[in-house]
Amino acid sequence: MGNLEEPQEQSDERDAQVSFGTLLSLFYTESSQFARFVRIESKDAPNDYQRLLAHSSHMTVTVEDFYRDKLDVKVLRSYTIDNHYCREILLSTQRDAKVVQYGIVRLDLTVVPEGAKQEILSEAKPLGRVLIEHAVLREVECIDMFRVWTGQALSAMFDCPIGSVTYGRTALIYCNREPAIELIEIVAPVPTSHSDTLAQ
């Protein structure tokens, strides 16, 4: 791998309601062990990553469409504090169990309808699928996109070399017009041949 620039972690002051650094700190005391990140404009990301991240849709639906497969969720860690449910997750394809997305969720339990809340807490399905199946009135807002350099922890999850470049976003989901769910969503590095393979 060639030399990588040294990005500077940013504080996300522009959108304090959904902060990459704050959400990451729910599970990591030292963010550089996990990854380094810098905010970018969506146009500065490669096309595949724009398709995966630069939209106002649930990532579950978008990633399933991209990989042409359903996704399973694995909850790595979770806890509840002050009416907020927080979890760290991986999404993987059902076909070959390939990890394709990392995420952190902070959910306001007072806003999400009871049926959807209980299914989310069961940790058996991806968040987006639960909200869709329960017909929750929702709006997904992509807040910011980031270029991400994987650290030791994220590299192990994605099974890629430390310092690999990928992309992610922060997002906010409104449920019944109330801000309910803050998200970090980072996709696994996409091979340059991926789009060509799917087109065949």
N, C-alpha and C positions, 0 to 999 in steps of 0.2 A: 504494500500500500504506500502511496506517496505521502509526503508530509501534509499534515492537516493544519489549517490555521487554528489559532487558539481563540475561540469565541468567548465573549464575556457574558456571564449570566446576567440577565436583566431583571428588574424589579417589578415590571408589569404595573407601573403606577397609573397608566392610562385607563386600565379597566380593573380597578381594585376589586370589583365584585367577582371576577373569575381570574385569579392569579396563578400562573404556572408554578411559580416558586412556592406560594402558600399551599396549594393543593399537594405538591410534591412533599412538602414538609409534614404532611399528615402521616407519612410512612418512612421518610428518610431524613435523618438529622443532618447529613452531609450530602447535598445534591450531586456533587461532582463524582461521588462513588457510583451514582446511578447513570447520569448523563450530563452533558453540557448542552446548552440551548441558546438560541438567539432568535429574536422575533424577525420575521421577514414579511414581505408582501406576497400574496398568493401567486402573482405572476412570476415570481422569482423561483418557484419550485418547478421541478420537471413535470411533464404532462401527467404521468401516472399518479403522482402525488397530488396534483391539483384535482384530478378526478376523485381521488379518495377522500380529500379533506376540504376542498374549497366549495362548500355547499351548505345548505340549511336542511339537511336530512339526517335521519338517524344513521350512525356509522354502521350499525348492524346490517341494515338494508344495503347500504352502499358497498360495504366490504363483501357481503355475500354475492352481490351482483358482479363485483370485480373479479372474484375468484370462482364464480359460478358454482358455489357450494354453500350449504348451510353451515352455521357456526355454532360451536359449543363454548360455554363460558366456564372458566376455572377461577374461582375466587381464591386468591393467595392469602389475603388477610382482610379482616373486617372488624369494625367495632361501632358502637353507637354512643354518642355523647351529646348532651343538650339538644335532644330531638333531631339530631343529624346522624344519619347512617353513612359511614364511610367505608369504601372497599377498594382494594387493589385487585385488578383482574387481568386475565389473558383471554383472548378469543382465538380459537383454533378451528380449522376446517374439519368437517366431519369425515371427509374422504381420506385424508392422510394425517390428520392430527397435527398439521403444520400451524405453528403459532403465527398469526398474522396481525395481531393488534394487542397493545398494552393499554391499560386505562386505569385512571383513578376517578372515583365517583364520590361526591358529597351530596347527599340527598336530604332535603327537608321533609321529615316524616309527617309534619303537620299539613303539608300541601297535597301530597299524593293521595288519591282515593284509596280506601281501605283494602279493597280486593287486590289492586295492583301492588300496594305496599306489602301485603303479606306474601305475595308471590316473589317480589324482589328480595325480601328478607329470606326466602327459602333458598336463594342463591343457585337455582337450578337452570335459569334461562338468562340469555343476554337481556340487558335493561331495555333496549329499544323494542325487542320483540314483546316483552311484557306490556309495555305501554300501548303498543299497537293492538295487541290481542284484547286488551281491556278497553279499547276505544277511548282512551284518555285524550281530551282536547289538549293538544300540545303544539308548541312551536320551538324549533331548534334554531338557536342563533350561534353561528360560528363567530367567536370573538377575535382570536388571533391565530396566525400560523407561525410555526417555528421550524427552523432547521435544527436537527438534533444529532449530536455526536455521542454514540453509545458508550457508556462507562461499563465497568465490570458487571454490575447487576443487570442492566438492560441487555448487554451483549449475551449474557448467559441465557436470558429468557428468549431472545431471538435466535440464539445459536449462530452468532455472527462475530467477527473479530472486534475487539475493543477499538473504538474510534471510527466504527462504521457510520456513515452518514445516512440519516433517514429524516422523516418529517412528522410533525404532529400539530395538534391544535388545542386550544381551549375552547369550550363551548358552554352554553347555558341553555337548559331546557325549561320552558315555561309549561306548567300544567294548569289547565283551566285559567290561563292568563296570569298566573302567579309564578315568579321565579322559583324553581323547585330543585333543579339538579345542576350542579357545577361539575365540569368534566375536564380531565386531560385525556386526550386520545392520540396515541402514537402508533403509526403503522410500522410493521416490520419492513426492512429494506426490500425493495422490489427489484428482482433481477432485470437487467436491461432487455432480456429476451422475453419477459413475461407477456407483454401485449402481443408480440408475434406468435407466441405459443397459443394463446387463447383464440387468436384469429384463424388458426388452422382448422 
